[in-house]
Amino acid sequence: MGFSLIGAAAVLGLSLFMAVEIITSDLLPSIESINDSYDDMNERFQEQVHTDINITAVYRSANGSNFDYNISVKNIGSITLKSEGFMILLDGYEYGFSVTQRYLYPENTVNFRANNVTGAGSKRIKVITNNGVADYYVFIG
């Protein structure tokens, strides 16, 4: 009877050890990934909080039957933004653009140029930064 009790305890102990090892080998990397994801999310949130832009002026020039829009955007936040990561929407449609500077530093202005925009009249312009902060402007022309 003494050997069977020791054998049963050994089997249970070994099973418990294997279960703990399997759980920790799968659980610890998952917890580490969750922690890394949380750090990345917190960093993106901090960037969004410190990002703000303002469309200061919009000028339109004729380009054949279409128009070119020059859009001046000022960085009124405290984060340096990559100008190439921006998105320009005119009446809800995305347009390609050229930009005068690669980076938009705090308290500086950069000029975007959207070429060959169809249609005359007023346009609702939306400029979106690379981290999702946006500003709107209504051009009446």
C-alpha positions in Angstrom: 0.0 0.0 0.0 2.8 2.4 0.6 4.3 2.0 -2.8 1.0 2.6 -4.6 0.5 5.8 -2.7 4.0 7.0 -3.6 3.5 5.9 -7.2 0.1 7.8 -7.4 1.7 10.9 -5.9 4.6 10.7 -8.4 2.2 10.4 -11.3 0.0 13.3 -10.1 3.1 15.4 -9.4 4.6 14.7 -12.8 1.2 15.4 -14.5 0.9 18.7 -12.5 4.5 19.7 -13.5 3.8 18.9 -17.2 0.5 20.9 -17.1 2.2 23.9 -15.5 5.0 23.8 -18.0 2.6 23.6 -21.0 0.5 26.5 -19.6 3.4 28.7 -18.8 5.1 28.0 -22.2 2.0 29.1 -24.0 0.8 31.8 -21.6 3.9 33.8 -20.9 4.6 34.7 -24.6 0.9 35.6 -24.9 1.1 37.9 -21.9 4.3 39.5 -23.3 2.6 40.1 -26.7 -0.4 41.7 -24.9 1.9 43.9 -23.0 3.8 44.9 -26.1 0.5 45.7 -27.9 -0.6 47.8 -25.0 2.6 49.8 -25.1 2.2 50.4 -28.8 -1.4 51.4 -28.3 -0.4 53.8 -25.5 2.3 55.3 -27.7 -0.2 55.8 -30.6 -2.7 57.4 -28.2 -0.1 59.8 -26.9 0.9 60.8 -30.4 -2.8 61.4 -31.3 -3.3 63.6 -28.2 -0.3 65.7 -29.1 -1.2 66.0 -32.8 -3.3 68.8 -34.2 -3.4 70.5 -37.6 -5.2 73.5 -39.1 -5.9 74.1 -42.8 -4.9 77.8 -43.0 -5.6 78.5 -46.7 -6.8 76.9 -49.9 -6.2 78.3 -53.4 -7.5 76.9 -56.7 -6.1 77.3 -60.1 -7.4 76.1 -63.5 -5.7 73.2 -65.2 -7.4 72.7 -68.5 -11.0 71.6 -67.6 -9.9 70.5 -64.2 -8.4 72.3 -61.2 -5.3 72.2 -59.0 -5.8 72.9 -55.3 -3.0 74.3 -53.1 -3.7 73.5 -49.5 -1.7 75.1 -46.7 -1.6 73.0 -43.5 -0.1 74.2 -40.2 1.0 71.8 -37.4 -0.4 73.3 -34.2 0.5 70.2 -32.2 3.8 69.2 -30.6 4.6 66.1 -32.7 6.6 66.2 -36.0 4.6 64.6 -38.8 5.6 62.9 -42.0 4.0 64.8 -44.8 4.0 61.8 -47.1 1.8 59.9 -44.7 -1.1 62.3 -45.0 -4.3 61.8 -46.9 -6.2 64.5 -48.9 -9.9 64.0 -49.5 -12.0 66.4 -51.7 -15.7 65.8 -51.4 -14.9 62.4 -50.0 -12.6 61.2 -52.8 -8.9 60.6 -52.2 -6.5 62.5 -54.4 -2.8 62.1 -54.8 -0.7 65.1 -53.9 2.7 66.6 -54.0 4.1 68.3 -51.0 6.8 71.0 -50.4 8.4 69.5 -47.4 9.0 65.9 -46.2 8.3 66.7 -42.5 5.8 69.0 -40.9 7.4 70.4 -37.7 5.4 71.9 -34.9 4.3 75.5 -35.6 5.4 75.2 -39.3 3.3 75.2 -42.4 3.5 72.8 -45.4 1.8 73.2 -48.8 0.0 70.2 -50.4 -1.0 70.3 -54.1 -3.8 68.1 -55.3 -3.7 68.0 -59.1 -6.5 67.5 -61.7 -9.5 67.7 -59.5 -12.7 67.5 -61.5 -15.6 69.7 -61.0 -16.0 73.4 -60.2 -17.9 75.0 -57.3 -17.5 74.5 -53.6 -15.4 71.6 -52.2 -15.3 70.0 -48.8 -11.6 69.3 -48.0 -10.4 66.9 -45.4 -6.7 66.5 -44.5 -5.8 63.5 -42.4 -2.5 62.9 -40.7 -0.7 59.6 -40.6 -2.0 58.9 -37.1 -5.7 59.7 -37.9 -6.1 63.4 -36.7 -8.0 65.4 -39.3 -9.1 68.9 -40.2 -11.9 70.1 -42.5 -12.2 73.1 -44.7 -14.9 74.2 -47.1 -13.7 75.9 -50.2 -16.3 78.1 -51.9 -15.4 78.9 -55.4 
